Amino acid sequence: MADFDSQKKDLMKEVRSVLDEVEDLYENAGDNGSDQAKALKDQFRKKLSNTKSKLCDIESTLAEKARATAERTDELVHEQPYYAMGIAAAVGFLAGVLLGRCRH
């Protein structure tokens, strides 16, 4: 999970950097020569590409973790079905009690 948090922080840092580049592009593109505008646009494209790549990596990592959790949950339910039914019944009971209190 620490890996995911680290990736999330890196992605947010990259998004902020891209936004800063967009601001620079719009502020400087009209004022300076076309060579500098092209350079800023190229920098923006590179940063956007890197950000999209990192986002895809994080999404795939999240999907893999969700899939692994679902598989493990399925295994536990098959190994101990009565335990799983007991938990489901307890959660249902607590939800019923809480909903019953909200109506009064």
N, CA and C atoms as an extended XYZ file, in Angstrom:
312
Properties=species:S:1:pos:R:3:atomname:S:1:resname:S:1:resid:I:1 pbc="F F F"
N         0.822       -1.186        0.000 N   MET     1
C         0.000        0.000        0.000 CA  MET     1
C         0.869        1.254        0.000 C   MET     1
N         2.053        1.170        0.609 N   ALA     2
C         2.954        2.318        0.625 CA  ALA     2
C         3.400        2.658       -0.792 C   ALA     2
N         3.577        1.618       -1.613 N   ASP     3
C         3.935        1.843       -3.017 CA  ASP     3
C         2.856        2.644       -3.730 C   ASP     3
N         1.610        2.286       -3.492 N   PHE     4
C         0.496        2.975       -4.142 CA  PHE     4
C         0.428        4.425       -3.678 C   PHE     4
N         0.612        4.661       -2.379 N   ASP     5
C         0.594        6.034       -1.872 CA  ASP     5
C         1.724        6.852       -2.470 C   ASP     5
N         2.876        6.237       -2.609 N   SER     6
C         4.013        6.921       -3.214 CA  SER     6
C         3.731        7.262       -4.669 C   SER     6
N         3.143        6.315       -5.400 N   GLN     7
C         2.798        6.563       -6.801 CA  GLN     7
C         1.755        7.662       -6.907 C   GLN     7
N         0.810        7.662       -5.977 N   LYS     8
C        -0.237        8.680       -5.993 CA  LYS     8
C         0.371       10.064       -5.758 C   LYS     8
N         1.292       10.169       -4.816 N   LYS     9
C         1.953       11.449       -4.549 CA  LYS     9
C         2.766       11.903       -5.756 C   LYS     9
N         3.475       10.965       -6.386 N   ASP    10
C         4.258       11.299       -7.579 CA  ASP    10
C         3.355       11.787       -8.702 C   ASP    10
N         2.208       11.129       -8.874 N   LEU    11
C         1.275       11.525       -9.922 CA  LEU    11
C         0.731       12.925       -9.653 C   LEU    11
N         0.370       13.198       -8.421 N   MET    12
C        -0.148       14.522       -8.098 CA  MET    12
C         0.913       15.600       -8.319 C   MET    12
N         2.154       15.285       -7.997 N   LYS    13
C         3.243       16.217       -8.238 CA  LYS    13
C         3.393       16.474       -9.735 C   LYS    13
N         3.276       15.414      -10.514 N   GLU    14
C         3.375       15.534      -11.973 CA  GLU    14
C         2.208       16.334      -12.543 C   GLU    14
N         1.011       16.119      -12.007 N   VAL    15
C        -0.163       16.874      -12.467 CA  VAL    15
C         0.028       18.356      -12.166 C   VAL    15
N         0.515       18.659      -10.979 N   ARG    16
C         0.781       20.065      -10.643 CA  ARG    16
C         1.812       20.671      -11.584 C   ARG    16
N         2.828       19.903      -11.892 N   SER    17
C         3.864       20.374      -12.801 CA  SER    17
C         3.295       20.649      -14.191 C   SER    17
N         2.419       19.745      -14.655 N   VAL    18
C         1.786       19.940      -15.964 CA  VAL    18
C         0.926       21.199      -15.947 C   VAL    18
N         0.196       21.395      -14.872 N   LEU    19
C        -0.636       22.594      -14.782 CA  LEU    19
C         0.217       23.859      -14.785 C   LEU    19
N         1.356       23.811      -14.114 N   ASP    20
C         2.276       24.950      -14.140 CA  ASP    20
C         2.780       25.202      -15.557 C   ASP    20
N         3.073       24.136      -16.280 N   GLU    21
C         3.535       24.274      -17.661 CA  GLU    21
C         2.442       24.877      -18.545 C   GLU    21
N         1.193       24.467      -18.308 N   VAL    22
C         0.080       25.020      -19.082 CA  VAL    22
C        -0.022       26.527      -18.827 C   VAL    22
N         0.104       26.918      -17.573 N   GLU    23
C         0.060       28.335      -17.249 CA  GLU    23
C         1.187       29.090      -17.950 C   GLU    23
N         2.392       28.519      -17.901 N   ASP    24
C         3.532       29.155      -18.582 CA  ASP    24
C         3.291       29.257      -20.081 C   ASP    24
N         2.734       28.199      -20.647 N   LEU    25
C         2.464       28.188      -22.082 CA  LEU    25
C         1.518       29.317      -22.462 C   LEU    25
N         0.435       29.454      -21.731 N   TYR    26
C        -0.536       30.494      -22.056 CA  TYR    26
C        -0.010       31.893      -21.743 C   TYR    26
N         0.790       32.024      -20.704 N   GLU    27
C         1.318       33.354      -20.362 CA  GLU    27
C         2.409       33.797      -21.316 C   GLU    27
N         3.243       32.886      -21.762 N   ASN    28
C         4.413       33.257      -22.549 CA  ASN    28
C         4.276       33.053      -24.045 C   ASN    28
N         3.321       32.257      -24.475 N   ALA    29
C         3.219       31.932      -25.898 CA  ALA    29
C         2.944       33.163      -26.748 C   ALA    29
N         2.073       34.043      -26.299 N   GLY    30
C         1.735       35.217      -27.089 CA  GLY    30
C         2.786       36.304      -27.015 C   GLY    30
N         3.553       36.347      -25.924 N   ASP    31
C         4.507       37.428      -25.710 CA  ASP    31
C         5.859       37.173      -26.363 C   ASP    31
N         6.239       35.934      -26.515 N   ASN    32
C         7.578       35.607      -27.006 CA  ASN    32
C         7.517       35.074      -28.437 C   ASN    32
N         8.696       34.879      -28.997 N   GLY    33
C         8.782       34.365      -30.364 CA  GLY    33
C         8.223       32.965      -30.483 C   GLY    33
N         8.012       32.561      -31.715 N   SER    34
C         7.393       31.258      -31.958 CA  SER    34
C         8.295       30.099      -31.547 C   SER    34
N         9.618       30.289      -31.551 N   ASP    35
C        10.512       29.210      -31.131 CA  ASP    35
C        10.306       28.859      -29.661 C   ASP    35
N        10.157       29.869      -28.852 N   GLN    36
C         9.932       29.610      -27.426 CA  GLN    36
C         8.555       28.979      -27.215 C   GLN    36
N         7.562       29.409      -27.972 N   ALA    37
C         6.229       28.815      -27.853 CA  ALA    37
C         6.266       27.345      -28.240 C   ALA    37
N         6.997       27.026      -29.306 N   LYS    38
C         7.127       25.628      -29.717 CA  LYS    38
C         7.816       24.803      -28.636 C   LYS    38
N         8.858       25.386      -28.031 N   ALA    39
C         9.578       24.676      -26.970 CA  ALA    39
C         8.658       24.411      -25.782 C   ALA    39
N         7.858       25.400      -25.402 N   LEU    40
C         6.920       25.213      -24.289 CA  LEU    40
C         5.872       24.153      -24.627 C   LEU    40
N         5.381       24.187      -25.862 N   LYS    41
C         4.398       23.181      -26.263 CA  LYS    41
C         4.994       21.777      -26.246 C   LYS    41
N         6.232       21.652      -26.688 N   ASP    42
C         6.903       20.344      -26.651 CA  ASP    42
C         7.079       19.868      -25.219 C   ASP    42
N         7.486       20.772      -24.327 N   GLN    43
C         7.638       20.408      -22.913 CA  GLN    43
C         6.296       19.956      -22.345 C   GLN    43
N         5.250       20.679      -22.698 N   PHE    44
C         3.920       20.325      -22.217 CA  PHE    44
C         3.501       18.945      -22.709 C   PHE    44
N         3.725       18.687      -23.982 N   ARG    45
C         3.360       17.379      -24.540 CA  ARG    45
C         4.112       16.250      -23.840 C   ARG    45
N         5.409       16.454      -23.582 N   LYS    46
C         6.203       15.423      -22.903 CA  LYS    46
C         5.685       15.178      -21.489 C   LYS    46
N         5.415       16.256      -20.767 N   LYS    47
C         4.924       16.099      -19.397 CA  LYS    47
C         3.548       15.448      -19.387 C   LYS    47
N         2.693       15.823      -20.319 N   LEU    48
C         1.367       15.216      -20.401 CA  LEU    48
C         1.471       13.729      -20.714 C   LEU    48
N         2.351       13.366      -21.604 N   SER    49
C         2.562       11.960      -21.948 CA  SER    49
C         3.065       11.173      -20.739 C   SER    49
N         4.025       11.750      -20.006 N   ASN    50
C         4.547       11.087      -18.803 CA  ASN    50
C         3.455       10.920      -17.752 C   ASN    50
N         2.631       11.940      -17.592 N   THR    51
C         1.553       11.883      -16.607 CA  THR    51
C         0.536       10.816      -16.976 C   THR    51
N         0.165       10.759      -18.241 N   LYS    52
C        -0.782        9.736      -18.682 CA  LYS    52
C        -0.212        8.339      -18.454 C   LYS    52
N         1.063        8.170      -18.709 N   SER    53
C         1.707        6.878      -18.510 CA  SER    53
C         1.668        6.482      -17.033 C   SER    53
N         1.986        7.433      -16.157 N   LYS    54
C         1.956        7.142      -14.720 CA  LYS    54
C         0.540        6.825      -14.270 C   LYS    54
N        -0.438        7.550      -14.798 N   LEU    55
C        -1.822        7.294      -14.440 CA  LEU    55
C        -2.239        5.883      -14.860 C   LEU    55
N        -1.834        5.469      -16.048 N   CYS    56
C        -2.137        4.106      -16.508 CA  CYS    56
C        -1.491        3.063      -15.609 C   CYS    56
N        -0.248        3.318      -15.191 N   ASP    57
C         0.439        2.394      -14.295 CA  ASP    57
C        -0.300        2.265      -12.965 C   ASP    57
N        -0.728        3.397      -12.424 N   ILE    58
C        -1.434        3.374      -11.142 CA  ILE    58
C        -2.776        2.669      -11.295 C   ILE    58
N        -3.473        2.932      -12.395 N   GLU    59
C        -4.753        2.262      -12.619 CA  GLU    59
C        -4.582        0.755      -12.728 C   GLU    59
N        -3.539        0.315      -13.419 N   SER    60
C        -3.333       -1.133      -13.541 CA  SER    60
C        -2.955       -1.740      -12.196 C   SER    60
N        -2.162       -1.021      -11.406 N   THR    61
C        -1.801       -1.505      -10.075 CA  THR    61
C        -3.042       -1.621       -9.201 C   THR    61
N        -3.897       -0.612       -9.267 N   LEU    62
C        -5.131       -0.637       -8.483 CA  LEU    62
C        -6.036       -1.772       -8.932 C   LEU    62
N        -6.138       -1.980      -10.224 N   ALA    63
C        -6.969       -3.070      -10.744 CA  ALA    63
C        -6.426       -4.424      -10.303 C   ALA    63
N        -5.107       -4.593      -10.335 N   GLU    64
C        -4.508       -5.854       -9.895 CA  GLU    64
C        -4.776       -6.098       -8.417 C   GLU    64
N        -4.647       -5.045       -7.601 N   LYS    65
C        -4.897       -5.200       -6.161 CA  LYS    65
C        -6.365       -5.535       -5.903 C   LYS    65
N        -7.272       -4.886       -6.632 N   ALA    66
C        -8.702       -5.171       -6.463 CA  ALA    66
C        -9.017       -6.600       -6.880 C   ALA    66
N        -8.413       -7.036       -7.986 N   ARG    67
C        -8.634       -8.404       -8.465 CA  ARG    67
C        -8.101       -9.417       -7.449 C   ARG    67
N        -6.919       -9.159       -6.889 N   ALA    68
C        -6.334      -10.066       -5.906 CA  ALA    68
C        -7.194      -10.121       -4.647 C   ALA    68
N        -7.715       -8.972       -4.237 N   THR    69
C        -8.582       -8.934       -3.054 CA  THR    69
C        -9.870       -9.703       -3.309 C   THR    69
N       -10.445       -9.532       -4.485 N   ALA    70
C       -11.678      -10.256       -4.827 CA  ALA    70
C       -11.419      -11.760       -4.869 C   ALA    70
N       -10.296      -12.167       -5.439 N   GLU    71
C        -9.969      -13.598       -5.495 CA  GLU    71
C        -9.779      -14.161       -4.099 C   GLU    71
N        -9.093      -13.409       -3.244 N   ARG    72
C        -8.859      -13.887       -1.874 CA  ARG    72
C       -10.179      -13.976       -1.110 C   ARG    72
N       -11.045      -13.003       -1.304 N   THR    73
C       -12.359      -13.026       -0.652 CA  THR    73
C       -13.156      -14.234       -1.120 C   THR    73
N       -13.110      -14.500       -2.419 N   ASP    74
C       -13.813      -15.658       -2.968 CA  ASP    74
C       -13.275      -16.950       -2.361 C   ASP    74
N       -11.955      -17.043       -2.233 N   GLU    75
C       -11.351      -18.230       -1.626 CA  GLU    75
C       -11.811      -18.406       -0.185 C   GLU    75
N       -11.831      -17.315        0.572 N   LEU    76
C       -12.241      -17.397        1.975 CA  LEU    76
C       -13.697      -17.820        2.101 C   LEU    76
N       -14.545      -17.305        1.214 N   VAL    77
C       -15.962      -17.667        1.260 CA  VAL    77
C       -16.134      -19.151        0.944 C   VAL    77
N       -15.360      -19.658       -0.007 N   HIS    78
C       -15.462      -21.075       -0.347 CA  HIS    78
C       -14.857      -21.967        0.740 C   HIS    78
N       -13.800      -21.476        1.400 N   GLU    79
C       -13.169      -22.268        2.462 CA  GLU    79
C       -14.023      -22.291        3.727 C   GLU    79
N       -14.649      -21.178        4.053 N   GLN    80
C       -15.417      -21.065        5.283 CA  GLN    80
C       -16.759      -20.398        4.998 C   GLN    80
N       -17.674      -21.118        4.348 N   PRO    81
C       -18.947      -20.487        3.953 CA  PRO    81
C       -19.811      -20.058        5.141 C   PRO    81
N       -19.782      -20.829        6.238 N   TYR    82
C       -20.615      -20.470        7.382 CA  TYR    82
C       -20.099      -19.221        8.069 C   TYR    82
N       -18.800      -19.069        8.076 N   TYR    83
C       -18.186      -17.858        8.641 CA  TYR    83
C       -18.617      -16.646        7.821 C   TYR    83
N       -18.571      -16.761        6.491 N   ALA    84
C       -18.969      -15.666        5.602 CA  ALA    84
C       -20.453      -15.352        5.777 C   ALA    84
N       -21.287      -16.379        5.903 N   MET    85
C       -22.724      -16.157        6.101 CA  MET    85
C       -22.978      -15.470        7.440 C   MET    85
N       -22.215      -15.831        8.451 N   GLY    86
C       -22.354      -15.202        9.766 CA  GLY    86
C       -22.005      -13.724        9.717 C   GLY    86
N       -20.941      -13.406        9.017 N   ILE    87
C       -20.557      -11.996        8.878 CA  ILE    87
C       -21.626      -11.226        8.112 C   ILE    87
N       -22.119      -11.813        7.029 N   ALA    88
C       -23.165      -11.154        6.237 CA  ALA    88
C       -24.422      -10.941        7.076 C   ALA    88
N       -24.779      -11.933        7.886 N   ALA    89
C       -25.962      -11.806        8.738 CA  ALA    89
C       -25.757      -10.715        9.786 C   ALA    89
N       -24.568      -10.656       10.376 N   ALA    90
C       -24.277       -9.628       11.384 CA  ALA    90
C       -24.329       -8.228       10.770 C   ALA    90
N       -23.770       -8.080        9.588 N   VAL    91
C       -23.803       -6.778        8.911 CA  VAL    91
C       -25.244       -6.406        8.584 C   VAL    91
N       -26.019       -7.350        8.103 N   GLY    92
C       -27.432       -7.099        7.813 CA  GLY    92
C       -28.206       -6.709        9.055 C   GLY    92
N       -27.936       -7.393       10.153 N   PHE    93
C       -28.613       -7.087       11.416 CA  PHE    93
C       -28.275       -5.669       11.877 C   PHE    93
N       -26.974       -5.327       11.842 N   LEU    94
C       -26.553       -3.988       12.260 CA  LEU    94
C       -27.150       -2.905       11.360 C   LEU    94
N       -27.196       -3.172       10.061 N   ALA    95
C       -27.797       -2.210        9.135 CA  ALA    95
C       -29.279       -2.041        9.459 C   ALA    95
N       -29.977       -3.124        9.767 N   GLY    96
C       -31.394       -3.052       10.130 CA  GLY    96
C       -31.610       -2.261       11.396 C   GLY    96
N       -30.751       -2.474       12.391 N   VAL    97
C       -30.872       -1.745       13.648 CA  VAL    97
C       -30.636       -0.252       13.406 C   VAL    97
N       -29.620        0.065       12.651 N   LEU    98
C       -29.305        1.472       12.383 CA  LEU    98
C       -30.409        2.152       11.578 C   LEU    98
N       -30.932        1.463       10.566 N   LEU    99
C       -32.020        2.028        9.779 CA  LEU    99
C       -33.290        2.176       10.602 C   LEU    99
N       -33.523        1.246       11.507 N   GLY   100
C       -34.691        1.316       12.376 CA  GLY   100
C       -34.611        2.507       13.317 C   GLY   100
N       -33.431        2.823       13.785 N   ARG   101
C       -33.260        3.980       14.674 CA  ARG   101
C       -33.446        5.290       13.910 C   ARG   101
N       -33.044        5.301       12.653 N   CYS   102
C       -33.168        6.533       11.855 CA  CYS   102
C       -34.622        6.891       11.597 C   CYS   102
N       -35.491        5.921       11.540 N   ARG   103
C       -36.914        6.181       11.232 CA  ARG   103
C       -37.669        6.714       12.444 C   ARG   103
N       -37.163        6.496       13.627 N   HIS   104
C       -37.887        6.927       14.839 CA  HIS   104
C       -37.524        8.310       15.218 C   HIS   104
